[in-house]
C-alpha cells in the first residue's frame, strides 16, 4: 500500500489530494485546499501555505508526493508568484520521494487528452474515485496529479 499526496500549487489556493494505491486499485483518502489571504504580504502567504502543508503531511503521513509542474503564464508577476508557491510546496514534501508531472501529462493520464478542460478533469476524478464527494477545481486537480502519478510511477523514466 502506498499513500500518494497530489499537489496543485498556487499562492492564492493550493489544492491537495490523497489517494491510496494497493496493487492497481486507487481509493480516495482525502482532499482539500489551503487558501491564503490576498491582502497579506507575500512572505506571510508563503508561511501560511507552508504551515498548512506541514499539517496535512503530519496528519496523513503520505509515502510519496506528486506536484504539478509550472506552466508559463502571460503575466510574469503571476508566474513568479506561482514559482514561489511551488518552491514552498516542494520544500514541504522534500523529505518524501517527490515526482513532478506536467499539466498536459496529468490531463492525458486522467482524461485521455492533454487538452482536457477543468470540468472534464473534475468529472473523471469523481468517476475514478467514487465517494470522494464534492470537488472544487483545485482539489480535483490535486487528486488528478495523484492519480496520474499512481499510473505513471511504474513507467520507465518516471521516478518518484
CNS distance restraints for C-alpha pairs under 8 A (distance, minus, plus):
assign (resid   1 and name CA) (resid  20 and name CA) 6.77 0.50 0.50
assign (resid   1 and name CA) (resid  21 and name CA) 5.62 0.50 0.50
assign (resid   1 and name CA) (resid  22 and name CA) 4.67 0.50 0.50
assign (resid   1 and name CA) (resid  23 and name CA) 7.34 0.50 0.50
assign (resid   2 and name CA) (resid  20 and name CA) 5.68 0.50 0.50
assign (resid   2 and name CA) (resid  21 and name CA) 5.09 0.50 0.50
assign (resid   2 and name CA) (resid  22 and name CA) 6.64 0.50 0.50
assign (resid   2 and name CA) (resid  62 and name CA) 7.73 0.50 0.50
assign (resid   2 and name CA) (resid  63 and name CA) 5.98 0.50 0.50
assign (resid   2 and name CA) (resid  64 and name CA) 7.53 0.50 0.50
assign (resid   3 and name CA) (resid  18 and name CA) 6.82 0.50 0.50
assign (resid   3 and name CA) (resid  19 and name CA) 5.87 0.50 0.50
assign (resid   3 and name CA) (resid  20 and name CA) 4.51 0.50 0.50
assign (resid   3 and name CA) (resid  21 and name CA) 6.29 0.50 0.50
assign (resid   3 and name CA) (resid  61 and name CA) 7.89 0.50 0.50
assign (resid   3 and name CA) (resid  62 and name CA) 4.94 0.50 0.50
assign (resid   3 and name CA) (resid  63 and name CA) 5.19 0.50 0.50
assign (resid   3 and name CA) (resid  64 and name CA) 6.56 0.50 0.50
assign (resid   4 and name CA) (resid  18 and name CA) 5.61 0.50 0.50
assign (resid   4 and name CA) (resid  19 and name CA) 5.38 0.50 0.50
assign (resid   4 and name CA) (resid  20 and name CA) 6.23 0.50 0.50
assign (resid   4 and name CA) (resid  21 and name CA) 7.46 0.50 0.50
assign (resid   4 and name CA) (resid  62 and name CA) 5.72 0.50 0.50
assign (resid   4 and name CA) (resid  63 and name CA) 6.08 0.50 0.50
assign (resid   4 and name CA) (resid  64 and name CA) 4.97 0.50 0.50
assign (resid   4 and name CA) (resid  65 and name CA) 5.56 0.50 0.50
assign (resid   4 and name CA) (resid  66 and name CA) 7.24 0.50 0.50
assign (resid   4 and name CA) (resid 146 and name CA) 5.99 0.50 0.50
assign (resid   4 and name CA) (resid 150 and name CA) 7.56 0.50 0.50
assign (resid   5 and name CA) (resid  16 and name CA) 6.89 0.50 0.50
assign (resid   5 and name CA) (resid  17 and name CA) 5.73 0.50 0.50
assign (resid   5 and name CA) (resid  18 and name CA) 4.66 0.50 0.50
assign (resid   5 and name CA) (resid  19 and name CA) 6.78 0.50 0.50
assign (resid   5 and name CA) (resid  62 and name CA) 6.01 0.50 0.50
assign (resid   5 and name CA) (resid  63 and name CA) 7.87 0.50 0.50
assign (resid   5 and name CA) (resid  64 and name CA) 6.26 0.50 0.50
assign (resid   5 and name CA) (resid  65 and name CA) 4.63 0.50 0.50
assign (resid   5 and name CA) (resid  66 and name CA) 6.22 0.50 0.50
assign (resid   5 and name CA) (resid 146 and name CA) 6.07 0.50 0.50
assign (resid   6 and name CA) (resid  16 and name CA) 5.63 0.50 0.50
assign (resid   6 and name CA) (resid  17 and name CA) 5.08 0.50 0.50
assign (resid   6 and name CA) (resid  18 and name CA) 6.22 0.50 0.50
assign (resid   6 and name CA) (resid  65 and name CA) 5.83 0.50 0.50
assign (resid   6 and name CA) (resid  66 and name CA) 4.83 0.50 0.50
assign (resid   6 and name CA) (resid  67 and name CA) 5.98 0.50 0.50
assign (resid   6 and name CA) (resid 142 and name CA) 4.80 0.50 0.50
assign (resid   6 and name CA) (resid 143 and name CA) 5.68 0.50 0.50
assign (resid   6 and name CA) (resid 144 and name CA) 7.43 0.50 0.50
assign (resid   6 and name CA) (resid 145 and name CA) 5.17 0.50 0.50
assign (resid   6 and name CA) (resid 146 and name CA) 4.20 0.50 0.50
assign (resid   6 and name CA) (resid 147 and name CA) 7.92 0.50 0.50
assign (resid   7 and name CA) (resid  14 and name CA) 7.11 0.50 0.50
assign (resid   7 and name CA) (resid  15 and name CA) 5.75 0.50 0.50
assign (resid   7 and name CA) (resid  16 and name CA) 4.67 0.50 0.50
assign (resid   7 and name CA) (resid  17 and name CA) 6.61 0.50 0.50
assign (resid   7 and name CA) (resid  65 and name CA) 7.51 0.50 0.50
assign (resid   7 and name CA) (resid  66 and name CA) 6.21 0.50 0.50
assign (resid   7 and name CA) (resid  67 and name CA) 4.85 0.50 0.50
assign (resid   7 and name CA) (resid  68 and name CA) 6.46 0.50 0.50
assign (resid   7 and name CA) (resid  89 and name CA) 7.79 0.50 0.50
assign (resid   7 and name CA) (resid 141 and name CA) 7.84 0.50 0.50
assign (resid   7 and name CA) (resid 142 and name CA) 4.63 0.50 0.50
assign (resid   7 and name CA) (resid 143 and name CA) 7.60 0.50 0.50
assign (resid   7 and name CA) (resid 145 and name CA) 6.75 0.50 0.50
assign (resid   7 and name CA) (resid 146 and name CA) 7.58 0.50 0.50
assign (resid   8 and name CA) (resid  14 and name CA) 5.58 0.50 0.50
assign (resid   8 and name CA) (resid  15 and name CA) 4.89 0.50 0.50
assign (resid   8 and name CA) (resid  16 and name CA) 6.37 0.50 0.50
assign (resid   8 and name CA) (resid  67 and name CA) 6.27 0.50 0.50
assign (resid   8 and name CA) (resid  68 and name CA) 5.56 0.50 0.50
assign (resid   8 and name CA) (resid 138 and name CA) 6.49 0.50 0.50
assign (resid   8 and name CA) (resid 139 and name CA) 7.49 0.50 0.50
assign (resid   8 and name CA) (resid 141 and name CA) 6.16 0.50 0.50
assign (resid   8 and name CA) (resid 142 and name CA) 4.81 0.50 0.50
assign (resid   8 and name CA) (resid 145 and name CA) 7.49 0.50 0.50
assign (resid   9 and name CA) (resid  13 and name CA) 7.27 0.50 0.50
assign (resid   9 and name CA) (resid  14 and name CA) 4.64 0.50 0.50
assign (resid   9 and name CA) (resid  15 and name CA) 6.54 0.50 0.50
assign (resid   9 and name CA) (resid  67 and name CA) 7.46 0.50 0.50
assign (resid   9 and name CA) (resid  68 and name CA) 7.04 0.50 0.50
assign (resid   9 and name CA) (resid  82 and name CA) 7.07 0.50 0.50
assign (resid   9 and name CA) (resid  85 and name CA) 6.10 0.50 0.50
assign (resid   9 and name CA) (resid  86 and name CA) 5.50 0.50 0.50
assign (resid   9 and name CA) (resid  89 and name CA) 6.72 0.50 0.50
assign (resid  10 and name CA) (resid  14 and name CA) 4.73 0.50 0.50
assign (resid  10 and name CA) (resid  15 and name CA) 7.82 0.50 0.50
assign (resid  10 and name CA) (resid  81 and name CA) 7.88 0.50 0.50
assign (resid  10 and name CA) (resid  82 and name CA) 5.50 0.50 0.50
assign (resid  10 and name CA) (resid  85 and name CA) 5.66 0.50 0.50
assign (resid  10 and name CA) (resid  86 and name CA) 7.12 0.50 0.50
assign (resid  11 and name CA) (resid  35 and name CA) 7.87 0.50 0.50
assign (resid  11 and name CA) (resid  36 and name CA) 6.89 0.50 0.50
assign (resid  11 and name CA) (resid  45 and name CA) 7.18 0.50 0.50
assign (resid  11 and name CA) (resid  46 and name CA) 7.22 0.50 0.50
assign (resid  11 and name CA) (resid  49 and name CA) 7.70 0.50 0.50
assign (resid  11 and name CA) (resid  81 and name CA) 6.38 0.50 0.50
assign (resid  11 and name CA) (resid  82 and name CA) 6.02 0.50 0.50
assign (resid  11 and name CA) (resid  84 and name CA) 7.73 0.50 0.50
assign (resid  11 and name CA) (resid  85 and name CA) 5.22 0.50 0.50
assign (resid  12 and name CA) (resid  35 and name CA) 5.64 0.50 0.50
assign (resid  12 and name CA) (resid  36 and name CA) 5.17 0.50 0.50
assign (resid  12 and name CA) (resid  37 and name CA) 6.95 0.50 0.50
assign (resid  12 and name CA) (resid  38 and name CA) 6.74 0.50 0.50
assign (resid  13 and name CA) (resid  33 and name CA) 6.35 0.50 0.50
assign (resid  13 and name CA) (resid  34 and name CA) 5.61 0.50 0.50
assign (resid  13 and name CA) (resid  35 and name CA) 4.53 0.50 0.50
assign (resid  13 and name CA) (resid  36 and name CA) 6.54 0.50 0.50
assign (resid  13 and name CA) (resid 138 and name CA) 7.23 0.50 0.50
assign (resid  14 and name CA) (resid  33 and name CA) 5.50 0.50 0.50
assign (resid  14 and name CA) (resid  34 and name CA) 5.20 0.50 0.50
assign (resid  14 and name CA) (resid  35 and name CA) 6.59 0.50 0.50
assign (resid  14 and name CA) (resid  49 and name CA) 7.74 0.50 0.50
assign (resid  14 and name CA) (resid 138 and name CA) 6.63 0.50 0.50
assign (resid  14 and name CA) (resid 139 and name CA) 7.93 0.50 0.50
assign (resid  15 and name CA) (resid  31 and name CA) 7.65 0.50 0.50
assign (resid  15 and name CA) (resid  32 and name CA) 5.97 0.50 0.50
assign (resid  15 and name CA) (resid  33 and name CA) 4.41 0.50 0.50
assign (resid  15 and name CA) (resid  34 and name CA) 6.50 0.50 0.50
assign (resid  15 and name CA) (resid 138 and name CA) 4.49 0.50 0.50
assign (resid  15 and name CA) (resid 139 and name CA) 4.36 0.50 0.50
assign (resid  15 and name CA) (resid 140 and name CA) 7.63 0.50 0.50
assign (resid  15 and name CA) (resid 141 and name CA) 7.02 0.50 0.50
assign (resid  15 and name CA) (resid 142 and name CA) 5.36 0.50 0.50
assign (resid  16 and name CA) (resid  31 and name CA) 5.48 0.50 0.50
assign (resid  16 and name CA) (resid  32 and name CA) 5.47 0.50 0.50
assign (resid  16 and name CA) (resid  33 and name CA) 5.89 0.50 0.50
assign (resid  16 and name CA) (resid  34 and name CA) 7.92 0.50 0.50
assign (resid  16 and name CA) (resid 138 and name CA) 7.53 0.50 0.50
assign (resid  16 and name CA) (resid 139 and name CA) 5.39 0.50 0.50
assign (resid  16 and name CA) (resid 142 and name CA) 4.92 0.50 0.50
assign (resid  16 and name CA) (resid 143 and name CA) 6.82 0.50 0.50
assign (resid  17 and name CA) (resid  29 and name CA) 7.74 0.50 0.50
assign (resid  17 and name CA) (resid  30 and name CA) 5.79 0.50 0.50
assign (resid  17 and name CA) (resid  31 and name CA) 4.07 0.50 0.50
assign (resid  17 and name CA) (resid  32 and name CA) 6.52 0.50 0.50
assign (resid  17 and name CA) (resid 139 and name CA) 6.02 0.50 0.50
assign (resid  17 and name CA) (resid 140 and name CA) 7.56 0.50 0.50
assign (resid  17 and name CA) (resid 142 and name CA) 5.11 0.50 0.50
assign (resid  17 and name CA) (resid 143 and name CA) 4.51 0.50 0.50
assign (resid  17 and name CA) (resid 146 and name CA) 6.88 0.50 0.50
assign (resid  18 and name CA) (resid  28 and name CA) 6.32 0.50 0.50
assign (resid  18 and name CA) (resid  29 and name CA) 5.12 0.50 0.50
assign (resid  18 and name CA) (resid  30 and name CA) 5.10 0.50 0.50
assign (resid  18 and name CA) (resid  31 and name CA) 6.04 0.50 0.50
assign (resid  18 and name CA) (resid  62 and name CA) 7.90 0.50 0.50
assign (resid  18 and name CA) (resid 143 and name CA) 6.59 0.50 0.50
assign (resid  18 and name CA) (resid 146 and name CA) 6.90 0.50 0.50
assign (resid  19 and name CA) (resid  26 and name CA) 6.27 0.50 0.50
assign (resid  19 and name CA) (resid  27 and name CA) 5.48 0.50 0.50
assign (resid  19 and name CA) (resid  28 and name CA) 4.74 0.50 0.50
assign (resid  19 and name CA) (resid  29 and name CA) 5.24 0.50 0.50
assign (resid  19 and name CA) (resid  30 and name CA) 7.24 0.50 0.50
assign (resid  19 and name CA) (resid 143 and name CA) 7.31 0.50 0.50
assign (resid  19 and name CA) (resid 146 and name CA) 6.53 0.50 0.50
assign (resid  19 and name CA) (resid 147 and name CA) 7.21 0.50 0.50
assign (resid  20 and name CA) (resid  25 and name CA) 8.00 0.50 0.50
assign (resid  20 and name CA) (resid  26 and name CA) 5.54 0.50 0.50
assign (resid  20 and name CA) (resid  27 and name CA) 5.19 0.50 0.50
assign (resid  20 and name CA) (resid  28 and name CA) 6.50 0.50 0.50
assign (resid  20 and name CA) (resid  29 and name CA) 6.49 0.50 0.50
assign (resid  21 and name CA) (resid  25 and name CA) 5.70 0.50 0.50
assign (resid  21 and name CA) (resid  26 and name CA) 4.79 0.50 0.50
assign (resid  21 and name CA) (resid  27 and name CA) 6.79 0.50 0.50
assign (resid  21 and name CA) (resid 150 and name CA) 6.91 0.50 0.50
assign (resid  22 and name CA) (resid  26 and name CA) 6.58 0.50 0.50
assign (resid  26 and name CA) (resid 128 and name CA) 7.97 0.50 0.50
assign (resid  26 and name CA) (resid 129 and name CA) 7.23 0.50 0.50
assign (resid  26 and name CA) (resid 147 and name CA) 7.72 0.50 0.50
assign (resid  27 and name CA) (resid 129 and name CA) 6.09 0.50 0.50
assign (resid  28 and name CA) (resid 129 and name CA) 5.71 0.50 0.50
assign (resid  28 and name CA) (resid 130 and name CA) 7.73 0.50 0.50
assign (resid  28 and name CA) (resid 131 and name CA) 7.64 0.50 0.50
assign (resid  28 and name CA) (resid 132 and name CA) 6.01 0.50 0.50
assign (resid  30 and name CA) (resid 132 and name CA) 7.55 0.50 0.50
assign (resid  31 and name CA) (resid 139 and name CA) 5.91 0.50 0.50
assign (resid  31 and name CA) (resid 142 and name CA) 7.99 0.50 0.50
assign (resid  31 and name CA) (resid 143 and name CA) 7.29 0.50 0.50
assign (resid  32 and name CA) (resid 138 and name CA) 7.99 0.50 0.50
assign (resid  32 and name CA) (resid 139 and name CA) 5.37 0.50 0.50
assign (resid  33 and name CA) (resid 138 and name CA) 6.88 0.50 0.50
assign (resid  33 and name CA) (resid 139 and name CA) 6.13 0.50 0.50
assign (resid  34 and name CA) (resid  49 and name CA) 6.52 0.50 0.50
assign (resid  34 and name CA) (resid  52 and name CA) 6.35 0.50 0.50
assign (resid  34 and name CA) (resid  53 and name CA) 7.73 0.50 0.50
assign (resid  35 and name CA) (resid  49 and name CA) 7.47 0.50 0.50
assign (resid  36 and name CA) (resid  40 and name CA) 7.92 0.50 0.50
assign (resid  36 and name CA) (resid  45 and name CA) 5.47 0.50 0.50
assign (resid  36 and name CA) (resid  48 and name CA) 6.62 0.50 0.50
assign (resid  36 and name CA) (resid  49 and name CA) 6.97 0.50 0.50
assign (resid  37 and name CA) (resid  45 and name CA) 6.77 0.50 0.50
assign (resid  40 and name CA) (resid  44 and name CA) 6.26 0.50 0.50
assign (resid  40 and name CA) (resid  45 and name CA) 6.26 0.50 0.50
assign (resid  41 and name CA) (resid  45 and name CA) 6.33 0.50 0.50
assign (resid  42 and name CA) (resid  46 and name CA) 6.13 0.50 0.50
assign (resid  43 and name CA) (resid  47 and name CA) 6.13 0.50 0.50
assign (resid  44 and name CA) (resid  48 and name CA) 6.13 0.50 0.50
assign (resid  45 and name CA) (resid  49 and name CA) 6.25 0.50 0.50
assign (resid  46 and name CA) (resid  50 and name CA) 6.17 0.50 0.50
assign (resid  46 and name CA) (resid  84 and name CA) 7.76 0.50 0.50
assign (resid  46 and name CA) (resid  85 and name CA) 6.57 0.50 0.50
assign (resid  46 and name CA) (resid  88 and name CA) 6.79 0.50 0.50
assign (resid  47 and name CA) (resid  51 and name CA) 6.15 0.50 0.50
assign (resid  48 and name CA) (resid  52 and name CA) 6.08 0.50 0.50
assign (resid  49 and name CA) (resid  53 and name CA) 6.17 0.50 0.50
assign (resid  49 and name CA) (resid  85 and name CA) 7.73 0.50 0.50
assign (resid  49 and name CA) (resid  88 and name CA) 7.30 0.50 0.50
assign (resid  49 and name CA) (resid  89 and name CA) 7.77 0.50 0.50
assign (resid  50 and name CA) (resid  54 and name CA) 6.11 0.50 0.50
assign (resid  50 and name CA) (resid  88 and name CA) 6.03 0.50 0.50
assign (resid  50 and name CA) (resid  89 and name CA) 6.95 0.50 0.50
assign (resid  50 and name CA) (resid  92 and name CA) 6.26 0.50 0.50
assign (resid  51 and name CA) (resid  55 and name CA) 6.18 0.50 0.50
assign (resid  52 and name CA) (resid  56 and name CA) 6.42 0.50 0.50
assign (resid  53 and name CA) (resid  57 and name CA) 6.18 0.50 0.50
assign (resid  53 and name CA) (resid  89 and name CA) 7.33 0.50 0.50
assign (resid  53 and name CA) (resid  92 and name CA) 6.37 0.50 0.50
assign (resid  54 and name CA) (resid  58 and name CA) 6.03 0.50 0.50
assign (resid  54 and name CA) (resid  92 and name CA) 6.15 0.50 0.50
assign (resid  55 and name CA) (resid  59 and name CA) 6.03 0.50 0.50
assign (resid  56 and name CA) (resid  60 and name CA) 6.08 0.50 0.50
assign (resid  56 and name CA) (resid  61 and name CA) 7.97 0.50 0.50
assign (resid  57 and name CA) (resid  61 and name CA) 5.25 0.50 0.50
assign (resid  57 and name CA) (resid  62 and name CA) 6.43 0.50 0.50
assign (resid  57 and name CA) (resid  93 and name CA) 7.75 0.50 0.50
assign (resid  63 and name CA) (resid  96 and name CA) 6.59 0.50 0.50
assign (resid  63 and name CA) (resid  97 and name CA) 7.46 0.50 0.50
assign (resid  64 and name CA) (resid  96 and name CA) 5.53 0.50 0.50
assign (resid  64 and name CA) (resid  97 and name CA) 5.10 0.50 0.50
assign (resid  64 and name CA) (resid  98 and name CA) 6.06 0.50 0.50
assign (resid  64 and name CA) (resid 160 and name CA) 7.23 0.50 0.50
assign (resid  65 and name CA) (resid  93 and name CA) 6.77 0.50 0.50
assign (resid  65 and name CA) (resid  96 and name CA) 6.59 0.50 0.50
assign (resid  65 and name CA) (resid  97 and name CA) 6.31 0.50 0.50
assign (resid  65 and name CA) (resid  98 and name CA) 4.79 0.50 0.50
assign (resid  65 and name CA) (resid  99 and name CA) 6.42 0.50 0.50
assign (resid  65 and name CA) (resid 146 and name CA) 7.69 0.50 0.50
assign (resid  65 and name CA) (resid 160 and name CA) 7.87 0.50 0.50
assign (resid  66 and name CA) (resid  98 and name CA) 5.59 0.50 0.50
assign (resid  66 and name CA) (resid  99 and name CA) 4.73 0.50 0.50
assign (resid  66 and name CA) (resid 100 and name CA) 5.64 0.50 0.50
assign (resid  66 and name CA) (resid 101 and name CA) 7.15 0.50 0.50
assign (resid  66 and name CA) (resid 145 and name CA) 6.34 0.50 0.50
assign (resid  66 and name CA) (resid 146 and name CA) 6.04 0.50 0.50
assign (resid  66 and name CA) (resid 149 and name CA) 6.37 0.50 0.50
assign (resid  66 and name CA) (resid 160 and name CA) 7.89 0.50 0.50
assign (resid  67 and name CA) (resid  90 and name CA) 7.73 0.50 0.50
assign (resid  67 and name CA) (resid  98 and name CA) 7.37 0.50 0.50
assign (resid  67 and name CA) (resid  99 and name CA) 6.30 0.50 0.50
assign (resid  67 and name CA) (resid 100 and name CA) 4.81 0.50 0.50
assign (resid  67 and name CA) (resid 101 and name CA) 6.31 0.50 0.50
assign (resid  67 and name CA) (resid 142 and name CA) 7.98 0.50 0.50
assign (resid  67 and name CA) (resid 145 and name CA) 6.76 0.50 0.50
assign (resid  68 and name CA) (resid 100 and name CA) 5.72 0.50 0.50
assign (resid  68 and name CA) (resid 101 and name CA) 5.13 0.50 0.50
assign (resid  68 and name CA) (resid 102 and name CA) 5.92 0.50 0.50
assign (resid  68 and name CA) (resid 103 and name CA) 6.15 0.50 0.50
assign (resid  68 and name CA) (resid 142 and name CA) 7.89 0.50 0.50
assign (resid  68 and name CA) (resid 145 and name CA) 6.45 0.50 0.50
assign (resid  69 and name CA) (resid 100 and name CA) 5.79 0.50 0.50
assign (resid  69 and name CA) (resid 101 and name CA) 5.54 0.50 0.50
assign (resid  69 and name CA) (resid 102 and name CA) 4.97 0.50 0.50
assign (resid  69 and name CA) (resid 103 and name CA) 6.51 0.50 0.50
assign (resid  70 and name CA) (resid  82 and name CA) 7.33 0.50 0.50
assign (resid  70 and name CA) (resid  83 and name CA) 6.98 0.50 0.50
assign (resid  70 and name CA) (resid  86 and name CA) 7.72 0.50 0.50
assign (resid  70 and name CA) (resid 102 and name CA) 7.54 0.50 0.50
assign (resid  71 and name CA) (resid  79 and name CA) 7.92 0.50 0.50
assign (resid  71 and name CA) (resid 103 and name CA) 7.65 0.50 0.50
assign (resid  72 and name CA) (resid  79 and name CA) 6.47 0.50 0.50
assign (resid  73 and name CA) (resid  78 and name CA) 6.84 0.50 0.50
assign (resid  73 and name CA) (resid  79 and name CA) 5.55 0.50 0.50
assign (resid  74 and name CA) (resid  79 and name CA) 7.92 0.50 0.50
assign (resid  75 and name CA) (resid  79 and name CA) 6.41 0.50 0.50
assign (resid  76 and name CA) (resid  80 and name CA) 6.15 0.50 0.50
assign (resid  77 and name CA) (resid  81 and name CA) 6.24 0.50 0.50
assign (resid  78 and name CA) (resid  82 and name CA) 6.11 0.50 0.50
assign (resid  79 and name CA) (resid  83 and name CA) 6.10 0.50 0.50
assign (resid  80 and name CA) (resid  84 and name CA) 6.29 0.50 0.50
assign (resid  81 and name CA) (resid  85 and name CA) 6.28 0.50 0.50
assign (resid  82 and name CA) (resid  86 and name CA) 6.10 0.50 0.50
assign (resid  83 and name CA) (resid  87 and name CA) 6.17 0.50 0.50
assign (resid  84 and name CA) (resid  88 and name CA) 6.48 0.50 0.50
assign (resid  85 and name CA) (resid  89 and name CA) 6.20 0.50 0.50
assign (resid  86 and name CA) (resid  90 and name CA) 6.06 0.50 0.50
assign (resid  87 and name CA) (resid  91 and name CA) 6.08 0.50 0.50
assign (resid  88 and name CA) (resid  92 and name CA) 6.07 0.50 0.50
assign (resid  89 and name CA) (resid  93 and name CA) 6.64 0.50 0.50
assign (resid  90 and name CA) (resid  94 and name CA) 5.74 0.50 0.50
assign (resid  90 and name CA) (resid  98 and name CA) 7.91 0.50 0.50
assign (resid  93 and name CA) (resid  97 and name CA) 8.00 0.50 0.50
assign (resid  93 and name CA) (resid  98 and name CA) 7.15 0.50 0.50
assign (resid  94 and name CA) (resid  98 and name CA) 6.95 0.50 0.50
assign (resid  97 and name CA) (resid 160 and name CA) 5.19 0.50 0.50
assign (resid  98 and name CA) (resid 160 and name CA) 5.17 0.50 0.50
assign (resid  99 and name CA) (resid 149 and name CA) 7.63 0.50 0.50
assign (resid  99 and name CA) (resid 158 and name CA) 7.89 0.50 0.50
assign (resid  99 and name CA) (resid 159 and name CA) 6.51 0.50 0.50
assign (resid  99 and name CA) (resid 160 and name CA) 4.64 0.50 0.50
assign (resid 101 and name CA) (resid 105 and name CA) 6.60 0.50 0.50
assign (resid 101 and name CA) (resid 106 and name CA) 6.58 0.50 0.50
assign (resid 101 and name CA) (resid 145 and name CA) 7.35 0.50 0.50
assign (resid 101 and name CA) (resid 149 and name CA) 7.63 0.50 0.50
assign (resid 102 and name CA) (resid 106 and name CA) 6.35 0.50 0.50
assign (resid 103 and name CA) (resid 107 and name CA) 6.25 0.50 0.50
assign (resid 103 and name CA) (resid 114 and name CA) 7.61 0.50 0.50
assign (resid 104 and name CA) (resid 108 and name CA) 6.07 0.50 0.50
assign (resid 104 and name CA) (resid 113 and name CA) 7.75 0.50 0.50
assign (resid 104 and name CA) (resid 114 and name CA) 4.21 0.50 0.50
assign (resid 104 and name CA) (resid 115 and name CA) 6.58 0.50 0.50
assign (resid 105 and name CA) (resid 109 and name CA) 6.07 0.50 0.50
assign (resid 105 and name CA) (resid 114 and name CA) 6.06 0.50 0.50
assign (resid 105 and name CA) (resid 148 and name CA) 7.89 0.50 0.50
assign (resid 106 and name CA) (resid 110 and name CA) 6.19 0.50 0.50
assign (resid 106 and name CA) (resid 114 and name CA) 7.34 0.50 0.50
assign (resid 106 and name CA) (resid 144 and name CA) 6.56 0.50 0.50
assign (resid 106 and name CA) (resid 145 and name CA) 5.82 0.50 0.50
assign (resid 106 and name CA) (resid 148 and name CA) 5.38 0.50 0.50
assign (resid 106 and name CA) (resid 149 and name CA) 7.94 0.50 0.50
assign (resid 107 and name CA) (resid 111 and name CA) 5.49 0.50 0.50
assign (resid 107 and name CA) (resid 112 and name CA) 6.75 0.50 0.50
assign (resid 107 and name CA) (resid 113 and name CA) 6.05 0.50 0.50
assign (resid 107 and name CA) (resid 114 and name CA) 4.86 0.50 0.50
assign (resid 107 and name CA) (resid 115 and name CA) 7.01 0.50 0.50
assign (resid 107 and name CA) (resid 116 and name CA) 6.10 0.50 0.50
assign (resid 107 and name CA) (resid 121 and name CA) 6.86 0.50 0.50
assign (resid 107 and name CA) (resid 144 and name CA) 7.52 0.50 0.50
assign (resid 108 and name CA) (resid 112 and name CA) 4.31 0.50 0.50
assign (resid 108 and name CA) (resid 113 and name CA) 4.20 0.50 0.50
assign (resid 108 and name CA) (resid 114 and name CA) 4.35 0.50 0.50
assign (resid 108 and name CA) (resid 115 and name CA) 7.67 0.50 0.50
assign (resid 108 and name CA) (resid 116 and name CA) 7.66 0.50 0.50
assign (resid 109 and name CA) (resid 113 and name CA) 7.61 0.50 0.50
assign (resid 109 and name CA) (resid 148 and name CA) 5.37 0.50 0.50
assign (resid 109 and name CA) (resid 151 and name CA) 7.45 0.50 0.50
assign (resid 110 and name CA) (resid 121 and name CA) 7.03 0.50 0.50
assign (resid 110 and name CA) (resid 124 and name CA) 6.71 0.50 0.50
assign (resid 110 and name CA) (resid 125 and name CA) 7.38 0.50 0.50
assign (resid 110 and name CA) (resid 144 and name CA) 6.42 0.50 0.50
assign (resid 110 and name CA) (resid 147 and name CA) 7.05 0.50 0.50
assign (resid 110 and name CA) (resid 148 and name CA) 6.14 0.50 0.50
assign (resid 111 and name CA) (resid 116 and name CA) 6.74 0.50 0.50
assign (resid 111 and name CA) (resid 120 and name CA) 6.95 0.50 0.50
assign (resid 111 and name CA) (resid 121 and name CA) 6.23 0.50 0.50
assign (resid 111 and name CA) (resid 124 and name CA) 6.25 0.50 0.50
assign (resid 112 and name CA) (resid 116 and name CA) 7.97 0.50 0.50
assign (resid 116 and name CA) (resid 120 and name CA) 6.10 0.50 0.50
assign (resid 116 and name CA) (resid 121 and name CA) 6.77 0.50 0.50
assign (resid 117 and name CA) (resid 121 and name CA) 6.52 0.50 0.50
assign (resid 118 and name CA) (resid 122 and name CA) 6.24 0.50 0.50
assign (resid 118 and name CA) (resid 137 and name CA) 6.77 0.50 0.50
assign (resid 119 and name CA) (resid 123 and name CA) 6.11 0.50 0.50
assign (resid 119 and name CA) (resid 137 and name CA) 7.96 0.50 0.50
assign (resid 120 and name CA) (resid 124 and name CA) 6.19 0.50 0.50
assign (resid 121 and name CA) (resid 125 and name CA) 6.10 0.50 0.50
assign (resid 121 and name CA) (resid 140 and name CA) 7.12 0.50 0.50
assign (resid 121 and name CA) (resid 141 and name CA) 7.14 0.50 0.50
assign (resid 121 and name CA) (resid 144 and name CA) 7.19 0.50 0.50
assign (resid 122 and name CA) (resid 126 and name CA) 6.21 0.50 0.50
assign (resid 122 and name CA) (resid 135 and name CA) 7.16 0.50 0.50
assign (resid 122 and name CA) (resid 136 and name CA) 7.95 0.50 0.50
assign (resid 122 and name CA) (resid 137 and name CA) 6.80 0.50 0.50
assign (resid 122 and name CA) (resid 140 and name CA) 5.43 0.50 0.50
assign (resid 122 and name CA) (resid 141 and name CA) 7.40 0.50 0.50
assign (resid 123 and name CA) (resid 127 and name CA) 6.22 0.50 0.50
assign (resid 124 and name CA) (resid 128 and name CA) 5.97 0.50 0.50
assign (resid 125 and name CA) (resid 129 and name CA) 5.91 0.50 0.50
assign (resid 125 and name CA) (resid 140 and name CA) 6.50 0.50 0.50
assign (resid 125 and name CA) (resid 143 and name CA) 6.94 0.50 0.50
assign (resid 125 and name CA) (resid 144 and name CA) 6.24 0.50 0.50
assign (resid 126 and name CA) (resid 130 and name CA) 5.86 0.50 0.50
assign (resid 126 and name CA) (resid 131 and name CA) 7.62 0.50 0.50
assign (resid 126 and name CA) (resid 132 and name CA) 6.50 0.50 0.50
assign (resid 126 and name CA) (resid 133 and name CA) 7.68 0.50 0.50
assign (resid 135 and name CA) (resid 139 and name CA) 6.19 0.50 0.50
assign (resid 135 and name CA) (resid 140 and name CA) 5.71 0.50 0.50
assign (resid 136 and name CA) (resid 140 and name CA) 6.04 0.50 0.50
assign (resid 137 and name CA) (resid 141 and name CA) 6.02 0.50 0.50
assign (resid 138 and name CA) (resid 142 and name CA) 6.28 0.50 0.50
assign (resid 139 and name CA) (resid 143 and name CA) 6.12 0.50 0.50
assign (resid 140 and name CA) (resid 144 and name CA) 6.07 0.50 0.50
assign (resid 141 and name CA) (resid 145 and name CA) 6.26 0.50 0.50
assign (resid 142 and name CA) (resid 146 and name CA) 6.41 0.50 0.50
assign (resid 143 and name CA) (resid 147 and name CA) 6.09 0.50 0.50
assign (resid 144 and name CA) (resid 148 and name CA) 5.96 0.50 0.50
assign (resid 145 and name CA) (resid 149 and name CA) 6.03 0.50 0.50
assign (resid 146 and name CA) (resid 150 and name CA) 6.16 0.50 0.50
assign (resid 147 and name CA) (resid 151 and name CA) 6.43 0.50 0.50
assign (resid 148 and name CA) (resid 152 and name CA) 5.97 0.50 0.50
assign (resid 149 and name CA) (resid 153 and name CA) 5.46 0.50 0.50
assign (resid 150 and name CA) (resid 154 and name CA) 7.89 0.50 0.50
assign (resid 151 and name CA) (resid 155 and name CA) 7.74 0.50 0.50
assign (resid 152 and name CA) (resid 158 and name CA) 6.48 0.50 0.50
assign (resid 153 and name CA) (resid 158 and name CA) 5.67 0.50 0.50
assign (resid 153 and name CA) (resid 159 and name CA) 6.19 0.50 0.50
assign (resid 153 and name CA) (resid 160 and name CA) 6.55 0.50 0.50
assign (resid 154 and name CA) (resid 158 and name CA) 6.95 0.50 0.50
assign (resid 154 and name CA) (resid 159 and name CA) 7.85 0.50 0.50
